[in-house]
Amino acid sequence: MFFFNHNSFVILSLFIWLVAVVALRQRGWPQPSWMILAGLAAVLAAAYFLFRPASATSTEAAEIRAKIGQGMPVLLEFQSQN
């Protein structure tokens, strides 16, 4: 289950791309079909790099506590790497 949870965007993107391949194949591979597939792959890759979470810049508890809040409300999101 960890594999699917950790790689869900990549798996879903591959599924969407394969559905596009099947749909284009059903239509008899229209002329610009390779451009459509390349464009879809580029959009999905850009979305992956744009929306992936960044790693924490610090791992020391004191540094993290100093950054939290500072008089402002904060939404904390914890992610497990296990």
Backbone as CSV, one residue per row, in Angstrom:
resi,resn,N_x,N_y,N_z,CA_x,CA_y,CA_z,C_x,C_y,C_z
1,MET,0.824,-1.191,0.000,0.000,0.000,0.000,0.871,1.260,0.000
2,PHE,2.028,1.190,0.657,2.916,2.343,0.716,3.337,2.781,-0.682
3,PHE,3.639,1.802,-1.542,4.083,2.128,-2.894,3.037,2.961,-3.625
4,PHE,1.768,2.564,-3.549,0.707,3.292,-4.241,0.459,4.657,-3.609
5,ASN,0.548,4.736,-2.288,0.350,6.012,-1.612,1.473,6.985,-1.952
6,HIS,2.682,6.497,-1.974,3.844,7.353,-2.214,3.935,7.800,-3.675
7,ASN,3.500,6.960,-4.594,3.623,7.244,-6.027,2.276,7.450,-6.705
8,SER,1.271,7.898,-5.980,-0.079,7.988,-6.533,-0.171,8.951,-7.717
9,PHE,0.517,10.073,-7.683,0.432,11.022,-8.797,1.047,10.433,-10.056
10,VAL,2.167,9.772,-9.918,2.833,9.166,-11.075,1.963,8.057,-11.663
11,ILE,1.378,7.224,-10.810,0.520,6.137,-11.281,-0.716,6.695,-11.969
12,LEU,-1.347,7.703,-11.379,-2.528,8.310,-11.989,-2.181,8.992,-13.310
13,SER,-1.046,9.648,-13.378,-0.618,10.293,-14.625,-0.385,9.267,-15.724
14,LEU,0.246,8.167,-15.374,0.468,7.101,-16.353,-0.860,6.526,-16.840
15,PHE,-1.803,6.353,-15.929,-3.130,5.857,-16.303,-3.828,6.829,-17.257
16,ILE,-3.784,8.119,-16.958,-4.402,9.129,-17.832,-3.745,9.112,-19.206
17,TRP,-2.426,8.988,-19.246,-1.710,8.962,-20.519,-2.090,7.724,-21.329
18,LEU,-2.209,6.575,-20.659,-2.603,5.348,-21.355,-4.037,5.427,-21.872
19,VAL,-4.930,6.065,-21.126,-6.303,6.278,-21.604,-6.279,7.146,-22.858
20,ALA,-5.420,8.153,-22.885,-5.297,8.999,-24.078,-4.774,8.195,-25.265
21,VAL,-3.828,7.295,-25.023,-3.309,6.436,-26.100,-4.426,5.570,-26.662
22,VAL,-5.207,4.956,-25.788,-6.311,4.100,-26.237,-7.340,4.922,-27.002
23,ALA,-7.668,6.112,-26.507,-8.652,6.960,-27.189,-8.157,7.371,-28.572
24,LEU,-6.896,7.719,-28.687,-6.349,8.096,-29.995,-6.272,6.889,-30.926
25,ARG,-5.986,5.738,-30.371,-5.929,4.527,-31.191,-7.314,4.168,-31.724
26,GLN,-8.343,4.396,-30.921,-9.719,4.128,-31.355,-10.107,5.018,-32.532
27,ARG,-9.531,6.193,-32.592,-9.836,7.135,-33.682,-8.944,6.916,-34.898
28,GLY,-8.093,5.918,-34.861,-7.248,5.623,-36.005,-5.975,6.440,-36.059
29,TRP,-5.466,6.870,-34.930,-4.239,7.660,-34.832,-4.260,8.863,-35.778
30,PRO,-5.045,9.879,-35.443,-5.038,11.082,-36.281,-3.621,11.655,-36.399
31,GLN,-3.399,12.464,-37.397,-2.060,12.949,-37.752,-1.266,13.534,-36.574
32,PRO,-1.814,14.477,-35.803,-0.976,15.064,-34.732,-1.033,14.276,-33.420
33,SER,-1.303,12.977,-33.464,-1.484,12.222,-32.220,-0.213,12.179,-31.370
34,TRP,0.956,12.114,-32.002,2.187,12.098,-31.205,2.382,13.426,-30.496
35,MET,1.922,14.518,-31.116,2.032,15.833,-30.471,1.077,15.924,-29.282
36,ILE,-0.100,15.337,-29.413,-1.064,15.333,-28.315,-0.495,14.550,-27.132
37,LEU,0.068,13.383,-27.404,0.635,12.559,-26.331,1.852,13.230,-25.694
38,ALA,2.689,13.849,-26.498,3.854,14.559,-25.960,3.418,15.762,-25.128
39,GLY,2.408,16.482,-25.596,1.894,17.626,-24.840,1.286,17.205,-23.517
40,LEU,0.519,16.109,-23.542,-0.072,15.602,-22.305,1.018,15.161,-21.330
41,ALA,2.038,14.489,-21.836,3.153,14.073,-20.978,3.868,15.287,-20.388
42,ALA,4.045,16.335,-21.183,4.708,17.550,-20.693,3.874,18.234,-19.614
43,VAL,2.560,18.302,-19.811,1.678,18.927,-18.817,1.698,18.131,-17.516
44,LEU,1.626,16.811,-17.615,1.646,15.985,-16.407,2.990,16.082,-15.685
45,ALA,4.086,16.123,-16.430,5.405,16.268,-15.805,5.541,17.631,-15.134
46,ALA,5.059,18.679,-15.793,5.116,20.019,-15.198,4.276,20.078,-13.926
47,ALA,3.101,19.455,-13.950,2.247,19.431,-12.759,2.935,18.692,-11.617
48,TYR,3.627,17.612,-11.939,4.341,16.857,-10.903,5.402,17.730,-10.229
49,PHE,6.212,18.405,-11.021,7.282,19.223,-10.445,6.752,20.490,-9.777
50,LEU,5.599,20.979,-10.214,5.018,22.177,-9.624,4.346,21.891,-8.282
51,PHE,3.671,20.748,-8.176,2.851,20.468,-6.995,3.469,19.508,-5.991
52,ARG,4.650,18.965,-6.251,5.222,18.025,-5.296,5.665,18.772,-4.040
53,PRO,5.538,18.132,-2.881,5.932,18.805,-1.645,7.447,18.903,-1.533
54,ALA,7.890,19.988,-0.966,9.328,20.202,-0.771,9.759,19.569,0.544
55,SER,10.985,19.164,0.599,11.531,18.609,1.838,11.753,19.733,2.841
56,ALA,11.740,19.371,4.093,11.985,20.358,5.141,13.408,20.887,5.021
57,THR,13.565,22.189,5.275,14.895,22.786,5.183,15.710,22.545,6.448
58,SER,15.029,22.309,7.557,15.753,22.048,8.798,15.118,20.861,9.508
59,THR,15.940,20.157,10.250,15.451,18.994,10.990,15.602,19.160,12.497
60,GLU,16.212,20.234,12.920,16.389,20.483,14.349,15.092,21.027,14.939
61,ALA,14.682,20.479,16.075,13.423,20.872,16.707,13.417,22.347,17.107
62,ALA,14.529,22.859,17.595,14.595,24.259,18.030,14.386,25.213,16.849
63,GLU,14.974,24.896,15.705,14.793,25.740,14.517,13.344,25.740,14.052
64,ILE,12.739,24.579,14.071,11.350,24.467,13.618,10.424,25.218,14.561
65,ARG,10.627,25.078,15.871,9.796,25.804,16.838,9.944,27.318,16.676
66,ALA,11.139,27.781,16.345,11.369,29.219,16.164,10.629,29.745,14.936
67,LYS,10.474,28.915,13.915,9.808,29.348,12.686,8.287,29.292,12.784
68,ILE,7.759,28.435,13.656,6.308,28.246,13.744,5.672,29.449,14.407
69,GLY,4.662,29.971,13.749,3.844,31.021,14.329,4.417,32.400,14.220
70,GLN,5.266,32.764,15.106,5.805,34.115,15.206,4.671,35.135,15.243
71,GLY,3.632,34.818,16.059,2.503,35.728,16.218,1.411,35.562,15.183
72,MET,1.563,34.653,14.240,0.573,34.436,13.179,0.006,33.020,13.299
73,PRO,-1.269,32.836,12.939,-1.812,31.478,12.911,-1.087,30.641,11.854
74,VAL,-0.893,29.377,12.155,-0.135,28.503,11.264,-0.876,27.182,11.087
75,LEU,-0.918,26.702,9.861,-1.437,25.372,9.573,-0.240,24.445,9.406
76,LEU,-0.154,23.445,10.264,0.950,22.496,10.191,0.492,21.232,9.487
77,GLU,1.331,20.742,8.604,1.048,19.485,7.905,2.241,18.570,8.117
78,PHE,1.992,17.434,8.720,3.058,16.470,8.973,2.934,15.332,7.980
79,GLN,4.055,14.945,7.396,4.076,13.844,6.442,5.076,12.809,6.905
80,SER,4.683,11.572,6.794,5.564,10.474,7.167,6.306,9.980,5.942
81,GLN,7.564,9.696,6.089,8.361,9.162,4.995,8.461,7.644,5.086
82,ASN,7.746,7.040,6.010,7.796,5.576,6.173,6.770,4.918,5.319
